[in-house]
Amino acid sequence: MQEDATYLGTLKRVFGFEGLRGGQQAVVDKVLAGHSAAAIFPTGSGKSLCYQLPALHLPHLTLVISPLLALMKDQLDFLRSKGIAAASIDSSLTYDESREVMRSVKAGETRILMISVERLKNERFRQFIGSVPISLLVVDEAHCISEWGHNFRPDYLKLPAYRNQLNIPQVLLLTATATPQVIEDMRSKFGIEQEDVVVTGFYRQNLDLNVLPCKEQEKASALLGLLQSVPFPQPTIVYVTLQQTAESVARHLQSNGVATQAYHAGMASDDRQRIQNAFMQGEVNCIVATIAFGMGVDKSDIRAVIHYDLPKSVENYSQEIGRAGRDGLPSMCSVLANRESVSVLENFVYGDTPDQMAIRTVIDEIGATPAGKQWEVMLTRLSRDSNVRQLPLKTLLVYLELAGVIEPQFSYFADYRFKMLVPEEQVLNQFEGERKLFVEALLQASPKSRTWHTVDFDALWQTCQGDRKRAVAALDYFADKGWIELESKQMTDVYRVNQLHACQGQEAERLSQEMHHLFLSKERSEINRVHAMLALFETDTCLSHRLASYFADTQAPVQCGHCSVCRGQVATLPSASVQESIDSAALQRLIQPLKDAAAKDGIELTAEAATRFLCGIAAPLTGRLRAGKMEGFGKLSQYPFDEVKQKVQTLKS
């Protein structure tokens, strides 16, 4: 395809670039030719430009699905710095700010709108965005749509359906970490032609990859030695698994003269933002962080990424080291590796597998739906009642959808409330005839408590057969006019039950077993992912070549010359410490407070639930029984999950 002088002019004038890289140009050409496409580029290689440039040449809105608020913020700051009309609708905006964004989108002033996938579950937002012409749907971190991806998010599975509902003609998928299986899964779900998938080389010749075998008790001094072995200070990220490790490692480095800051999700949002800004501006050069840090960080001169703890998978490892050396200059990526924390990594996986009894609880609730009625569910309540964490619960509902048992209809906010900003009479006087009668009935069905009116949809229906959809549309209109301030809460998902019989009696037992097997299969896949990472770190072939091969890049050199294996340092990871045998009497003592609390609350405690408690894996039951405060919580976090479960099962009830 010939280069388009128009978009090249825009590229230079708006973005300040003389030309596009090979992969970027191929994707931009496909999008501007009217094709849906997928861009599989390594971290830091300019995926975002593949939609930012076409967005300025497409006739209507470009809608971007982004998984992280920090990522949206960084991209918005960049776009606005280039004078591009871009916005997001997210939880950080005030009511007035959200309303102004929606006005500018509706008026065609905003070219690019960024949202999270969850925003599409909001009936008010769907009603709004359905009235806006959209040229292109962009799915960032598109590997989240695949069960075989390392960061599967069930809500992403609904994106193809949303695309059809909103009549969006084209889609562009972006990701840095997709194996061949994931690429095929993504492509087929969105109906993208094979020739419209653009995969560029994964190999980065400026990254020096090192695996440093290191016993757990030696890691702190090894980390200090690493930091002192290179010219310092220079921008460095040290990745750890746990929040408390981030704090303790940062303190250790500070006490040895290294200016550093800890960063993790347990910190206040303002503190996290302050630390990230200081790192971006070069005021702090070393951050010790959990994986909460990084997705929204686009700093080109990071010279070192050090994994103090093992990453969760090859995909996570590649994503995290991909933040180093984006300016093309030599950068160091080192892992302080042993097998000490393998059980902890595996236990995270086991914690997301609901036990069969919990799955049966969900299926029984569906089975209790009266024939011909829809099943309405609040995920937070169902999660608490079934003791299934929200992410695997969403996954279970998607599995049931794929099996044809239930079919999603819509989501709505159970509760709407509003505050009058003008007198009620002023609102009523805007309407005549039947419309005025409806508005009058809506206001009467919304009793006031101090300053807020709460909408009673049942009362509205009984008064004038006023339906919910019309009422929500009217409230949105009032809010848009500035007559009311509108709030909504308690998200409720509504499903049609297509196979009620499958959720009752013996059929329900069979279905719960079937669903449990799907989770066990996913669990095995995740555990295999952990062991694939260990195999990578102990490989006797070039690390760069092995890593590129994992992501379908066959062009990487067989020997890169800049990794520890090429330097003759093949790693053998130190084994995990031998744990003391688990004493049955001590185990019974640790579990007894949990058993007593469960019995008092009328809950049957499964072996899996007790094992999660002992391994320190939080579940809805943990909060419900205040189990996190009990002595036994996390007491056996270093032991393999299966070993603990077997011991729990041998205890007499």
N, C-alpha and C positions, 0 to 999 in steps of 0.2 A: 504494500500500500504506500502511496506517495505521502510524503510529509505534508501536513496541512499548515500552510503559512499563517493562517488565522490563529490557530491555537499556539503555534510557535511564537507568534507575536505576543499573545497573552502571557505565555510562559516567561518571556523576557521582561515584559512591561510590569506584570503583577508580581511574579515570584522572583525575578532577578536571575533566572537560569538561562544559559545559552542553548541548552538542549536537554533531551531526556535520555536516561539510560535505556539499554536495549529492552529490558522487560517492561519498563514504564511505558515506552512508546508503543509497544505491541498492545498493551492493555488499553491505553488511551485511544488508539486507533479503533480497536474493537468496540469500545463503548460509544464513540462518536459515530461509528458505522451502524449503530442500532442493535448491537449484539449484547446479550448477557455474557459475563466473563468471570473468571476467577484468577486472582493474582496470588501466587504462592512465592513470596519473597522472604529472605532472611530478615530478622529484626534489624531495623536501622537502615534499610535499603530503599526507603521512599515509597512505601505502599500508599500512604495517604494522598500523595500527589495524583495518584491514579484516579481518584474521584474529585479532588479539589479542582483540577484543571478542567475536566469535562463539565463540571457543574456550572462553570461560567459560560459554557456554550450550549447547554441544554435549555429547552424552552421553559421548563417548569422546575418545581422544587426538587432538590436532592435530599432524600431522607436517610440519615445515617444511624444505624443501630450500633451503639458502643457499649461495652460491658462495664465500664468503670468511669465514675464521676471525674477522677483526676485526669483520665485520658481525654475526656471531653473538654475539660477546662484547658488543657495544654493546646489541643488542636484549635479550640475557639480563639485562644490568645494569639496563636500564629495567624489564623485566618483574618482576624480583625486587624492585626498589625500590617497586613497586606491590603487593607481596605475592602475586604470581602464581607458582604452582609451575611453573617452566620450567627446562629443562636442555638441554645439548648432549652429544653423544658425538663427540669429535674427538681429534686427535693430541696435544693439549696435556694430556690427562688421564692420570693414573697408572692402573695396572691396578685398584687398589682404588676409585678415583674412578669409573671406567667401570662397575665392577660395582655400585656403589651407585646410579648413575643407572639402570641396567637394572632393578635391584630396585624402585626407586620407580615406574618406568614400568609394570612388570608388575603392581605393586600398585594402580595407578590413582591414585597420589598426584600424579604429574606430569601437568599439563594440556597442556603444549606441549613437544615435543622437536624440537631443531634438529640437522640433520646436513648433511654435504656429499653430493652425488649419488654420489660415489665410494664412500661408506660402504655403499651398496646392492649393491656388487659383492662385499662381504665375506659369505661363506657363513654365518659364525657370526652376523653381525648379522641377515641375512635370516631365519635360523631363529628368532632371538629375536623380531624385529618381526612375523613372520608369526603369532606366538601372541598378539599384542596387538590388541584391537579399535581401529580407527582411524576417526574420523568425517570428517576433512578432511585432504587433502593440499594443502599450500601450496607453490607453486613461485615463489621469489623470483628476480628477474632472468630472467623466463621467456623473454625474447627469445633466450636462449642455446640454445633448442631449434631455432631456425630457421637454416638455412644462409644465409638472406638477412639475418640479424641481424649486428650488428657484432662480436659476441663469441660466435660459434657454438662450442658445446662438445658433441662427439659423444655423451658419456655422457648428456646431457639427452634425446637421442632415445629412450632406453630407458625414460624415465619413464612414458609411457602403459602400457607392458607391465608395469612394476613395480606401477603402480596396480591393474591388473587382477589380477595375482598376489596382491596383498595385500587384494583385495576392499574397496578404499576407495571409498565411495559418491560422494564429492564432491571436486572439485578447485578451487582458487582460484589463478589466475595473476596475478602482479604484475610490472609493469615500468614504467620511465619513458621508455624509448627504443625505441618500435616504430613503424616506418613502416606504411602500410596493408597492404603485402605481408606483412610479418612478423606483423601482427595476424591476418590470415587464416590464415597458416600455423600459428600457435599454436592458434587456435580449432579448426581442423579436426583437428589431431593429438589434441586432448583431447575432441573431440566437444561443444564448448560452443556453445549456441545463440547466434545473432547478437544476439538481444535481451538476452542475459546478458553482453555485452561492454560495459563502462562506460568511455568515453573522456572525460576532462575537458579543459578548455582548457589548452593548453601555454603560452600567453602569460603572461609575468610582468612586470607593469607597473613593478615596483620595480627591475628590472635595467637599467642603462645599458650598452648594448653598443657597443664601439668596436673598429674595425679600424684599426691604426696602421701604414701601410707603413713599413718600416724595414730598411735594409741590415744585413747580418750584423754588420759591424764597429761599427755604431752602437747595437746592441741593449742593451749593458751600460749605456751612459750614458742611453739612453731609459728603461730600467727604473728607474734611480735617479731620473730626473726625474719619472716617474709616481708613485713612492712619496713623493716630496717635494712633489708638487703637491696632495696631499690631507692633511687632518689626520692625523698619524701619531704614535704607533703605533696601529694598529687591526688586527683580525684579517685577515690576507692570505695567500693561497696563490699562489705563483709556480710554474707548471708548466713542466717541461723534459722533453726526450725521453730523454737519456742520464744515467747515474749520474755520470759525471765532470763533466757540465755542472752538475748540482745542486751539486757540491762547489765548482766554480770560481765560479759565480754567487754562492753564499752567501759565499765569501771576499771577493769584490768588494764586496758590500753591507756586510759587516762592516767592511772597511777604510774604508768611507765613512760609518761611524757608524750603520748600520742593524742593529739587533739581530735576527739571523735564525739559522735552523738549516737544514742540508741534511737531506733524508730520501729514502732509496731502498732498494731491495730488497737491495743489496749490503752494507748495514749489519747489524751484529749485532741479533738480535731484541730483546734487552733495550734497546739504544740506540734502536731505532725506537719501542718502547713508551714509553720515557722522554720522547722528543721529542713524541710524539703527546699524552701526558698533559699535558706542559707547555703545549702549544698549547691543548688543551681547557680548561685551568684559567687561561689568560690570562697565564701566566708568560713565554711566547714568543709574539709576535704575528705573526711572518712566517716562513713555511716555504717553502723552495725544494725542490720535490719532483718526482719522477717520478710516473707514474700509480699507483705502489704506494701512494700516500697519497690517501685520500679516501673509499674505499668504506665504511670503518667509522667515518667522521667525521660526526657529526650535531651540528654546532655552529651555533646559530641566528644568531649575530651576525657571520658572516664578511662583511666590508665590501668586499673586493676579491678577484677571481680574475684573475690575469694569466697569459696564455700567452706565455712567453718564446720557446718553439718552437711550431711548428704542431702542433695536436692531430692524432690519427690519422684522424679522420673527423668528420662532422657529429654523429653519435651521441655520440662521445667528448666533443666540444666541449660539447654540450648537457648531458651528464651532469656535466661538470666545472664549468661556470658555474652549474649548478643547486645547487651547494653554497653559493652566495653568497646573502645576504639572506633566509634562511628565516624571519626574524622579520618580514618584510614591509617593512622599512625600505630606503631607497635604497642600492644597492650597485653598484660599478663592475666591469665585465667587459671586459678589454682584451686584444687579440692583437697582439703585435709581429710583423708578418707580412712574409715574403718567400718567394721560391721556392728559396732556397738548400738547404733540407733536404728538398725534394720527393723527390729520388733516394733519400735515406736511408729515408723513409717507404715508398716503393715497394719498396725492397730488402727491407724486413721482410716484405712480401707475397710477393715472389719466393722468399724463403728457406723459406716453408712449402709450396712446390709441389715435391713429389718428382719426380725425373726418371723417365722411363719405365723405364729399366733397374732402378732401385730398386723400382719397383712390380712389375716382373716377378720380382724376387727373392722378394718376399712371395708372389706367386701361385704360383711354383714350389714354395715350401715347402708351401703348401696342397695342391698337386698331388702331392706326395710322400707324402701320407697314405695308408696302406694302405686298400683298399676295405672299407667297412663299419666302419671305425674312426673315432673322433672326433679332431679336430685340437686339440691342446693347445699353447698359446703363452704365453710370458712376454714381455710387451711390451718390457721393458727390453732383453732379449737380441735380440729381433727388430729393434728400433730400431737397435741397434748393428750387427747383421749386414747390414741392408738400407740403412743410412745414411738413414733417414727419421726425422725428429724425431717425438717421441711423439704430439703433438697431431695432425699430419697422418696419422700411422699409424693412430690411432684413427678418424680420418675415413675413411681408406681401408677399414678393416674395416667401418664402417657402410655405405659405398657398396656393398661386396660383399654385405652383408646385404640391402640394399634391392634388389639385383639377383637375390636368391634363391640366390646361390652358396653362402653359408654361413649358418648359423642359430645364434645364441648359445644355449647350453644352461645353463651356470652358470659361476661363478668359484669358485676355492677357493685356499686357501693351501697351497702345495706342502709346506711344512715346518711341523710343530707340535712344540713342545717344552714341557715342564712341569717344575716343581720341586715336590717333595712338601712340604706344610706340616704333614702328620700322617703317622704311620707307615703303610706300605702295608697292613699287617694291619688297621688301623682302617677303611680304605676297604673292603677285601674283606669284613669282617664285617658291612657294611651290606646285603649282598645274599645271596640264596640261589639254589640250583638253577642253571638255565641262565644267568641273569644274572651270578651269581658266577663261573661258568666264563668268560663273555665278558670280564668285568673282569680276571680273572686273565690271560687271553690278551693283553689290551690292555697290561697292565703288563709282561708278559714280552716283548712286541714293541716295547718302548720302552727300549732300552738306555741306561744312565746314564753320563754323562761328568762326573766331579766331582759337581756338584749338579743338573745338568739332564738330563732324560730326553728323547730324540728319538724320535718315533713313526715306526715303520717300517710303513706301511700294507700294503705287499706281504707282509711277514712275517706280519702279522695275518691277511690273506686266506688265505695258504697254511696257516696253523696251524688256523684254525677257520672259514674262509669269512666272517670278520667284515668287513662292508662299511664303507667310509669314512664314510658319512653317520651310521651308528650310532655309530662311534667318536668322531666330532666332537661329536655330541649328548651322549655320555657324558662327554667331557672338559669340555664346557661345564657340565654338571651338577655335576661334581666341583669346578670353579672356583666355581660359584655357591654351593656348600656350604662353600667355604673350605678344601677339602682340598688343592688344588693351586693354584699360580700358573701361568697358561697364556699362552704367547706363540705367535704365528703370523707367518710371513713368506713371501716369494716368491709373490706373487699370480700365479695361472695362470688364463687364460681358456680355456674349453672350448667348441668349436663343432662342430655337425654339418655335414659337407660334403655339401650337397645336389646339387651339380653338379661332381663330381670331374673329369669330362671337360673342363669349361670351363677348368680350371687345368693342362692338359697340352697339349704340342705346339703346333700352329698355333692352337688355340683359346685357349691361354694368351697367345699373342702378341696375338691380337685383343682379349682381355679387358684386357690391360695397356694397350693403346692406348685402349680405351673408358674405363678408369678415369683415364688421364692426361688425356683430353679433359674429364672432369668437373672435375678439379683446375684445368685451364686456364680453364674457364668460371668457376669460383669465383675464380680469380686475377684475371680481367678484371673481375668484379664488385667485388672489393676495390680494384683500381686505379681503377675508376670512382668508388668511394666517396671516394678521396683527391681526385679532380678535382671532385667535387660540393662538397667542402669549399672548395676554391680558388674555385669559382664563387660560393659563398655569400659569401666574404670580399670578392669583387670586384663584388658586385651593386650595381646602381644603384637598387634598390628597398629599402624599409625592411627593415633587418636582422631586427627582431623578427617582422615579418609573414612574411618569407621563411623564417625558422627554424620558425615555427609551422606554415606550410604543408607543410613537409617531413614533419612528424609528424601530418598529417591534421587539424590544427586550423584550421577555416575561419572561426573567430569573432574572430581577432586583428585589431586595427585595421590599415587599409591604411598608415597613417603613425602610428608610436607617439610620435614627438616626443622620444624619449630614446635615439637611437642615432646613430652617426656619419653615416650616410647621411641621416637626417632633418635633421641639422645641416649638410648640404651637403658632407660630406667623403666623396665616393665614392673608394674605395681602388683603386689600381693597384699590384699587388705588384711590388717590384723583382725583376728576373730573377736566376737563379742565375749565379754567376761562371762565365766560360768556363774550362773545365778544359784543361790542356795535353793535347796528343794523346798517346795511349798508345803508347810506343815498344816495338816487338816484342821487341827484344833485352833491354830492361829487364824486360818482362813474363815472358820466358822465365826470366830469372834469379830473379825472385820466385817463380815456380811450381816451379822445379826441385827444391827441397828437399821440397816436398809430393809431387811425382811419385816421387822416390826413396824416400820413406817408404812411399808406397802400394805401389810395386813390391815393396819388401822384405816387405810384409805380404800380398802376393798379391792386391791390390785393383786393379781397373781404374778409373782415374780418369776420370770423365765431365767434359765441358765445364762442365756445370751445377755439379758439385762444386767444380771449380777456381774458378769464378766466385764461388760463395758464399764461398770462402776469401779471395779478393782483396777482396770487398766487406765482409768482416768479419762474415758471417752464420754463427753457430755451428751446427754439425750434429754428429750422433754421430761422424762421421769426424774432426771437429776434435779431440775428446778422445782418440779411439782412436790417432791419429797424433801427438798432442801438437802439433797444427798452430797452436794459439793462441799458441805461443811463437815461431813462425817470423816472420821479418822481413816476409814478404809479407801476413800476415793483416791484413785491414782496410785495406791500403795504398790501395785504390781505392774506399773507402766513399762518396766524394762523386760517383762516376761512376754513370750509369744502368746498371742490371744488364744490359739487353739489349746495350748498347754494349760492355761488358766481355766478355760471352759471345761476341759476334761476333768480337772480337779474339782471344780464346782459341781459337776454332774455326779461325782462320787459321794458328795456330802449327803447325809440323810436329811430329809426335809423335817 
